[in-house]
């Protein structure tokens, strides 16, 4: 071998050895806390220069195999306000699996976090746009289509836990203000496939959490999302403790307030694409629901419109399956106690009647309890066994207890094994009504069939007046306060 070639080879080998030693030295250095602190300082320096704003990373730790930990992360927007802060972020991630297109996350924990998103008028600029712009490529004149022919990532996601996380979103352009405080969220995943839109949850628990939404402007018209439903969602168990939601829409005059003291739901099957939901148990305690609206605002102008949401969901199901959605919902057992429900048409005055009765523009129920078995709901038929129903309305009307086997379908409504008890009334045995169709009841009274077995039944005049107080001047109800029963 010529001497010149030998010298070149020796030089290349020496350079390669030097590179290996340098890389090995850097990797070894980064294994120690001092090296990882040095990496954090360099990352801070780079991001400050790149983003032109304050960036802090108090602590960075990793074993370069699984564990990644960040503490004291802070990022300001360009106005000097907090955009992101993280007390602690810990991820148990198989780093080397990323080279095999696998995302294996055993656990992810986020404590003491805050995210504050803003969009301002009149420029419609978000306070995070500067990050996108800083890392955008210089040449934006051509766009290379993304390669979607290769296999996507495979996911193995384990536990997710968030504690003391505050999320705020203030959109001056669309008039949307959202504030969410998460006390504790714990999720254990069974299966995740982002490419296949599959998300199956084993257990989820949410505690000490509040969500507040205020809409100050009419949102822009957007076409309903009725694309073919591809989401495959599953949930075995969900628990809520001390969770509240408030929603206020000023233009459409709607207000919703909900607080769940305790809820526990278990499910056997949730299959949205095939319109099937099979729940096992529902337990609800110490919960309030309140809804208020301006009655004069047309239904189609209300942002919260459940009927419209259901129509859009049905259309998405139809686009996915090629056939009309036909929902079936089952619930084996419900156990509900200590529930309050309120409804107000706040533009309507409180009713004034000769006797106190229910004001259907201003309803408030307290102490509601409901215990059911074997609920089955479909488009044409609903059946359920009611073991207990009780509650009181603010007018004084109360149900002490109620039991019945209920059938409600397109041609009949039936209550068997009925036992309804109020302070003034007891209705027992059987009540049923037959009709050709629900839509035609009002126009087909002569053909309406009534069936009843009401032995040992008493009906209190006072209960009738609770339900229809305007009848107080109608005989024989004028005797309601002195003669309680028929």
C-alpha positions as CSV (number, residue, x, y, z in Angstrom):
1,X,0.0,0.0,0.0
2,X,1.5,3.4,-0.9
3,X,2.6,5.5,2.0
4,X,0.3,8.4,1.1
5,X,-2.8,6.2,1.2
6,X,-1.7,4.7,4.5
7,X,-1.3,8.1,6.1
8,X,-4.8,9.1,4.8
9,X,-6.4,6.0,6.2
10,X,-4.6,6.5,9.6
11,X,-5.8,10.1,9.7
12,X,-9.4,9.1,8.9
13,X,-9.3,6.4,11.5
14,X,-7.9,8.8,14.0
15,X,-10.6,11.4,13.2
16,X,-13.4,8.7,13.5
17,X,-11.9,7.6,16.9
18,X,-11.9,11.2,18.0
19,X,-15.6,11.7,17.0
20,X,-16.5,8.5,18.8
21,X,-14.7,9.7,22.0
22,X,-16.3,13.1,21.8
23,X,-19.8,11.7,21.3
24,X,-19.2,9.1,24.1
25,X,-17.9,11.8,26.3
26,X,-20.9,14.0,25.7
27,X,-23.3,11.0,26.3
28,X,-21.4,10.1,29.5
29,X,-21.4,13.7,30.6
30,X,-25.2,14.0,30.1
31,X,-25.7,10.9,32.3
32,X,-24.8,13.0,35.4
33,X,-26.9,15.8,36.9
34,X,-24.3,18.4,36.2
35,X,-24.4,17.5,32.5
36,X,-28.1,17.6,32.3
37,X,-28.2,21.0,34.1
38,X,-25.7,22.2,31.4
39,X,-28.1,20.9,28.7
40,X,-31.0,22.7,30.3
41,X,-29.0,26.0,30.4
42,X,-28.1,25.6,26.7
43,X,-31.7,24.9,25.8
44,X,-32.8,28.0,27.6
45,X,-30.2,30.1,25.8
46,X,-31.2,28.7,22.4
47,X,-35.0,29.2,22.9
48,X,-34.6,32.7,24.3
49,X,-32.6,33.6,21.2
50,X,-35.0,31.9,18.9
51,X,-38.3,33.1,20.4
52,X,-37.1,36.5,21.6
53,X,-38.9,36.0,24.9
54,X,-38.3,34.7,28.5
55,X,-37.7,30.9,28.7
56,X,-36.8,29.0,31.9
57,X,-36.0,25.4,32.5
58,X,-35.2,24.9,36.1
59,X,-34.4,21.2,36.0
60,X,-33.9,18.4,33.3
61,X,-33.3,14.8,34.1
62,X,-33.3,11.6,31.9
63,X,-31.7,8.2,31.9
64,X,-31.8,8.1,28.1
65,X,-33.8,4.9,28.2
66,X,-37.3,5.6,29.7
67,X,-37.5,8.4,32.2
68,X,-37.7,12.1,31.1
69,X,-38.4,14.8,33.7
70,X,-38.7,18.5,33.4
71,X,-39.3,20.9,36.4
72,X,-39.9,24.6,36.5
73,X,-40.6,25.2,32.9
74,X,-41.7,28.8,32.0
75,X,-42.5,30.5,28.7
76,X,-43.7,34.1,28.2
77,X,-45.6,35.5,25.3
78,X,-44.3,38.5,23.5
79,X,-46.2,40.8,25.9
80,X,-44.5,39.4,28.9
81,X,-47.5,37.4,30.1
82,X,-47.4,33.7,31.0
83,X,-48.1,31.5,28.0
84,X,-46.9,28.2,29.6
85,X,-45.7,27.1,32.9
86,X,-45.0,23.6,34.2
87,X,-44.2,22.7,37.8
88,X,-43.3,19.1,37.0
89,X,-43.6,16.9,33.8
90,X,-42.6,13.3,34.1
91,X,-42.7,10.8,31.2
92,X,-41.9,7.1,31.3
93,X,-41.2,6.6,27.6
94,X,-39.3,4.0,25.7
95,X,-37.1,6.4,23.8
96,X,-35.4,3.8,21.6
97,X,-38.8,2.5,20.4
98,X,-39.3,5.8,18.6
99,X,-36.7,4.5,16.0
100,X,-39.1,1.6,15.3
101,X,-42.1,3.9,14.8
102,X,-43.5,3.0,18.2
103,X,-44.7,5.3,20.9
104,X,-44.7,3.4,24.1
105,X,-45.6,5.6,27.1
106,X,-46.0,3.7,30.3
107,X,-47.0,6.9,32.2
108,X,-47.2,10.6,31.9
109,X,-47.6,13.0,34.9
110,X,-48.1,16.7,34.8
111,X,-48.3,18.7,38.1
112,X,-48.9,22.5,38.6
113,X,-49.3,23.4,35.0
114,X,-50.7,26.5,33.3
115,X,-51.6,27.3,29.7
116,X,-53.0,30.7,28.7
117,X,-54.1,31.1,25.1
118,X,-55.3,34.5,23.8
119,X,-56.5,35.8,20.4
120,X,-56.8,39.6,20.1
121,X,-58.6,42.1,17.9
122,X,-58.4,43.5,15.4
123,X,-55.5,41.5,14.0
124,X,-56.7,38.0,15.0
125,X,-53.3,37.1,16.2
126,X,-52.8,34.4,18.8
127,X,-50.2,34.8,21.6
128,X,-48.5,31.6,20.4
129,X,-48.2,32.5,16.7
130,X,-44.6,33.8,17.3
131,X,-43.6,30.2,18.2
132,X,-45.0,28.9,14.9
133,X,-43.3,31.6,13.0
134,X,-40.0,31.2,14.7
135,X,-39.7,27.5,13.7
136,X,-41.3,27.9,10.2
137,X,-39.1,27.2,7.3
138,X,-38.0,30.2,5.3
139,X,-39.3,29.1,1.9
140,X,-43.1,28.8,2.0
141,X,-43.7,29.2,-1.7
142,X,-43.9,25.5,-2.4
143,X,-45.4,22.7,-0.3
144,X,-44.3,19.1,-0.6
145,X,-47.3,16.8,0.0
146,X,-46.9,14.6,3.0
147,X,-46.1,11.0,2.5
148,X,-49.0,9.0,3.8
149,X,-48.1,5.7,2.2
150,X,-45.8,4.5,4.9
151,X,-47.0,2.7,8.0
152,X,-48.1,5.0,10.9
153,X,-46.9,4.9,14.5
154,X,-48.0,2.1,16.8
155,X,-49.1,3.3,20.2
156,X,-49.0,1.7,23.6
157,X,-50.2,4.3,26.1
158,X,-50.6,3.6,29.8
159,X,-51.4,6.0,32.6
160,X,-52.1,9.8,32.3
161,X,-52.2,11.9,35.5
162,X,-52.8,15.7,35.7
163,X,-52.9,17.6,39.0
164,X,-53.5,21.3,39.6
165,X,-53.6,22.4,36.0
166,X,-55.1,25.7,34.8
167,X,-56.2,26.2,31.2
168,X,-57.5,29.6,30.0
169,X,-58.6,30.6,26.5
170,X,-59.6,34.2,25.7
171,X,-60.7,34.8,22.1
172,X,-61.7,38.4,21.6
173,X,-62.4,37.8,17.9
174,X,-65.1,35.1,18.4
175,X,-66.1,36.4,21.9
176,X,-65.2,33.1,23.7
177,X,-63.7,33.0,27.2
178,X,-62.9,29.6,28.8
179,X,-61.4,28.9,32.1
180,X,-60.7,25.3,33.2
181,X,-59.1,24.3,36.5
182,X,-58.3,20.6,36.8
183,X,-57.7,19.4,40.3
184,X,-56.9,15.8,39.4
185,X,-57.4,13.8,36.2
186,X,-56.3,10.2,36.1
187,X,-56.8,8.1,32.9
188,X,-55.7,4.5,32.1
189,X,-55.8,3.7,28.5
190,X,-56.6,0.2,27.0
191,X,-55.9,1.0,23.3
192,X,-54.9,4.0,21.2
193,X,-54.6,4.1,17.5
194,X,-54.4,7.7,16.2
195,X,-54.4,6.6,12.5
196,X,-57.5,4.5,13.1
197,X,-59.2,7.0,15.4
198,X,-59.4,4.4,18.1
199,X,-59.4,5.5,21.8
200,X,-60.4,2.9,24.4
201,X,-60.2,3.9,28.0
202,X,-60.1,1.4,30.9
203,X,-60.7,3.9,33.7
204,X,-61.0,7.6,34.1
205,X,-61.4,9.8,37.2
206,X,-61.9,13.5,37.4
207,X,-61.9,15.3,40.7
208,X,-62.1,18.9,42.0
209,X,-62.5,20.4,38.6
210,X,-64.3,23.5,37.3
211,X,-65.0,24.6,33.7
212,X,-66.4,28.0,33.0
213,X,-67.4,29.2,29.5
214,X,-68.6,32.7,28.6
215,X,-69.7,33.6,25.0
216,X,-70.1,37.3,24.4
217,X,-70.6,37.3,20.7
218,X,-72.6,35.4,18.1
219,X,-70.1,32.8,16.8
220,X,-69.5,32.8,13.1
221,X,-71.6,30.4,11.0
222,X,-69.8,27.1,10.4
223,X,-71.1,24.2,8.5
224,X,-72.2,21.3,10.6
225,X,-69.5,18.5,10.9
226,X,-71.4,15.5,9.5
227,X,-68.4,13.7,7.9
228,X,-68.5,10.0,8.2
229,X,-68.0,9.0,11.9
230,X,-64.7,7.2,12.2
231,X,-64.2,7.5,16.0
232,X,-64.0,4.2,17.9
233,X,-64.4,5.1,21.5
234,X,-64.6,2.8,24.5
235,X,-64.9,3.4,28.3
236,X,-65.1,0.8,31.0
237,X,-65.5,3.1,34.0
238,X,-65.6,6.8,34.7
239,X,-65.8,8.6,38.1
240,X,-66.5,12.2,38.8
241,X,-66.1,14.0,42.2
242,X,-66.8,17.7,42.7
243,X,-66.9,18.6,39.1
244,X,-68.7,21.8,37.9
245,X,-69.6,23.3,34.6
246,X,-71.0,26.8,33.9
247,X,-71.9,28.2,30.5
248,X,-73.2,31.6,29.8
249,X,-74.1,32.8,26.3
250,X,-75.1,36.4,26.3
251,X,-76.3,36.8,22.6
252,X,-78.6,33.7,22.8
253,X,-79.6,34.3,26.4
254,X,-78.7,30.9,27.7
255,X,-77.2,29.9,31.1
256,X,-76.2,26.4,32.3
257,X,-74.8,25.5,35.6
258,X,-74.0,21.9,36.7
259,X,-72.2,20.5,39.7
260,X,-71.6,16.8,40.1
261,X,-70.9,15.8,43.6
262,X,-70.3,12.2,42.9
263,X,-70.8,10.1,39.8
264,X,-69.7,6.6,38.9
265,X,-70.5,5.0,35.5
266,X,-69.5,1.6,34.2
267,X,-70.1,0.5,30.6
268,X,-70.1,-2.8,28.8
269,X,-70.0,-1.4,25.3
270,X,-69.9,2.0,23.6
271,X,-70.1,1.7,19.8
272,X,-70.9,5.1,18.3
273,X,-70.5,4.0,14.7
274,X,-73.1,1.3,15.1
275,X,-75.4,3.4,17.3
276,X,-75.1,1.2,20.4
277,X,-74.4,2.2,24.0
278,X,-74.7,-0.5,26.7
279,X,-74.1,0.9,30.2
280,X,-73.9,-1.4,33.3
281,X,-74.3,1.0,36.3
282,X,-74.9,4.7,36.9
283,X,-74.5,6.1,40.4
284,X,-75.1,9.8,41.1
285,X,-75.1,11.7,44.3
286,X,-75.4,15.4,45.4
287,X,-75.7,16.8,42.0
288,X,-77.3,20.0,40.6
289,X,-78.5,21.0,37.1
290,X,-79.8,24.4,36.3
291,X,-80.8,25.8,32.9
292,X,-82.1,29.3,32.1
293,X,-83.1,30.9,28.8
294,X,-85.0,33.7,27.2
295,X,-88.1,32.0,25.9
296,X,-88.4,34.5,23.0
297,X,-85.1,33.5,21.4
298,X,-85.8,31.0,18.6
299,X,-84.6,27.5,19.3
300,X,-82.5,27.5,16.1
301,X,-80.6,30.5,17.4
302,X,-79.6,28.9,20.7
303,X,-76.0,27.7,20.7
304,X,-76.8,24.9,23.0
305,X,-79.3,23.0,21.0
306,X,-79.3,19.2,21.8
307,X,-81.7,18.3,19.1
308,X,-79.4,19.8,16.4
309,X,-76.4,18.0,18.0
310,X,-78.3,14.7,17.8
311,X,-79.2,15.3,14.1
312,X,-75.6,16.0,13.2
313,X,-74.4,12.9,15.0
314,X,-77.0,10.8,13.3
315,X,-76.0,12.2,9.9
316,X,-72.3,11.3,10.7
317,X,-73.4,7.8,11.6
318,X,-75.4,7.5,8.4
319,X,-72.4,8.7,6.3
320,X,-70.2,6.1,8.0
321,X,-72.5,3.1,7.7
322,X,-74.6,3.9,4.7
323,X,-77.8,3.4,6.6
324,X,-80.1,5.4,8.9
325,X,-78.9,5.7,12.5
326,X,-81.0,3.5,14.9
327,X,-79.8,4.1,18.4
328,X,-80.1,1.5,21.1
329,X,-79.2,2.5,24.7
330,X,-79.3,0.1,27.7
331,X,-78.7,0.6,31.4
332,X,-78.8,-2.3,33.7
333,X,-79.1,-0.3,37.0
334,X,-79.2,3.3,38.1
335,X,-78.9,4.6,41.7
336,X,-79.5,8.3,41.9
337,X,-80.1,10.4,45.0
338,X,-79.8,14.0,46.2
339,X,-80.3,15.6,42.8
340,X,-81.6,19.1,42.2
341,X,-82.9,20.4,38.9
342,X,-83.9,23.9,38.0
343,X,-85.4,25.5,34.9
344,X,-86.2,29.2,34.2
345,X,-87.6,31.2,31.4
346,X,-86.2,34.3,33.0
347,X,-88.1,36.7,30.7
348,X,-91.4,35.4,32.1
349,X,-92.8,36.8,35.4
350,X,-93.5,34.5,38.3
351,X,-97.1,33.2,38.1
352,X,-99.7,34.5,40.5
353,X,-102.6,32.1,41.2
354,X,-105.3,31.6,43.8
355,X,-103.5,28.5,45.2
356,X,-99.9,27.7,45.1
357,X,-99.0,25.5,42.1
358,X,-96.3,24.6,39.7
359,X,-95.0,27.5,37.5
360,X,-93.8,25.8,34.4
361,X,-91.6,28.8,33.5
362,X,-89.8,28.5,36.8
363,X,-89.3,25.0,38.1
364,X,-87.1,23.7,40.9
365,X,-87.0,20.1,42.0
366,X,-85.1,19.0,45.1
367,X,-84.3,15.7,46.7
368,X,-84.7,13.8,43.5
369,X,-84.1,10.1,43.7
370,X,-84.4,7.5,40.9
371,X,-83.6,3.8,41.0
372,X,-84.1,1.8,37.9
373,X,-83.4,-1.6,36.4
374,X,-83.1,-2.9,32.8
375,X,-83.6,0.3,30.9
376,X,-83.9,-0.3,27.2
377,X,-84.2,2.6,24.7
378,X,-84.7,2.4,21.0
379,X,-86.3,4.7,18.4
380,X,-89.6,2.9,18.6
381,X,-89.7,1.4,22.1
382,X,-88.5,2.1,25.7
383,X,-88.9,-0.2,28.7
384,X,-87.7,0.2,32.2
385,X,-88.4,-1.0,35.8
386,X,-88.7,1.9,38.2
387,X,-88.0,0.7,41.7
388,X,-88.1,4.2,43.3
389,X,-88.8,7.7,42.2
390,X,-89.1,10.5,44.6
391,X,-88.7,14.3,44.8
392,X,-90.3,17.6,45.6
393,X,-91.0,20.7,43.5
394,X,-90.8,24.2,45.0
395,X,-94.6,24.7,44.8
396,X,-95.0,21.9,47.4
397,X,-95.9,19.1,45.0
398,X,-94.1,16.0,46.1
399,X,-93.7,12.3,45.2
400,X,-93.0,10.3,48.2
401,X,-92.4,7.1,46.3
402,X,-93.2,5.5,42.9
403,X,-92.7,2.1,41.4
404,X,-93.8,0.8,38.0
405,X,-92.9,-1.4,35.0
406,X,-92.9,1.1,32.1
407,X,-93.5,0.5,28.4
408,X,-93.5,3.4,26.0
409,X,-93.6,2.7,22.3
410,X,-95.2,4.0,19.0
411,X,-98.7,2.6,19.8
412,X,-98.9,2.3,23.6
413,X,-97.8,3.8,26.9
414,X,-98.2,1.4,29.8
415,X,-97.6,1.4,33.6
416,X,-97.9,-2.0,35.3
417,X,-97.3,-2.9,38.9
418,X,-97.8,0.8,39.6
419,X,-97.7,2.3,43.0
420,X,-97.5,6.1,43.1
421,X,-97.6,7.8,46.5
422,X,-97.8,11.5,47.3
423,X,-98.9,13.2,50.5
424,X,-102.4,13.4,49.1
425,X,-102.7,10.7,46.4
426,X,-102.1,7.0,45.9
427,X,-102.5,5.4,42.4
428,X,-102.0,1.7,42.1
429,X,-102.1,-1.3,39.8
430,X,-102.3,-0.4,36.1
431,X,-102.6,2.5,33.7
432,X,-102.3,2.3,30.0
433,X,-103.1,4.4,26.9
434,X,-103.2,3.1,23.3
435,X,-103.0,5.2,20.1
436,X,-102.4,4.8,16.4
437,X,-99.3,7.0,16.6
438,X,-97.8,9.5,19.0
439,X,-97.9,12.3,16.4
440,X,-101.7,11.8,15.8
441,X,-102.9,11.7,19.4
442,X,-104.2,15.2,19.5
443,X,-106.1,14.7,16.2
444,X,-107.4,11.3,17.0
445,X,-109.0,11.5,20.4
446,X,-112.1,9.4,19.5
447,X,-109.8,6.4,18.8
448,X,-107.7,6.9,21.9
449,X,-107.8,3.8,24.1
450,X,-107.6,4.0,27.9
451,X,-107.1,1.0,30.2
452,X,-106.9,1.2,34.0
453,X,-107.1,-1.0,37.1
454,X,-107.3,1.6,39.9
455,X,-108.6,-0.4,42.8
456,X,-107.6,1.0,46.2
457,X,-106.7,4.3,44.6
458,X,-107.3,7.8,45.9
459,X,-106.7,11.1,44.1
460,X,-106.1,14.2,46.0
461,X,-107.7,17.5,44.7
462,X,-104.6,19.3,46.1
463,X,-102.3,17.4,43.8
464,X,-104.4,18.3,40.8
465,X,-104.2,22.0,41.7
466,X,-100.4,21.7,42.2
467,X,-100.2,20.5,38.5
468,X,-102.9,22.9,37.2
469,X,-103.4,25.8,39.6
470,X,-105.6,27.7,37.1
471,X,-108.4,25.2,37.9
472,X,-108.8,26.5,41.4
473,X,-112.0,28.2,40.5
474,X,-113.5,25.2,38.8
475,X,-115.9,22.9,40.6
476,X,-115.4,20.5,42.3
477,X,-111.7,21.7,42.7
478,X,-112.9,24.8,44.6
479,X,-113.2,22.4,47.6
480,X,-109.6,21.3,47.3
481,X,-108.5,22.9,50.6
482,X,-111.3,21.3,52.6
483,X,-112.0,18.0,50.8
484,X,-108.7,16.4,49.8
485,X,-109.8,13.3,47.9
486,X,-112.0,12.0,45.3
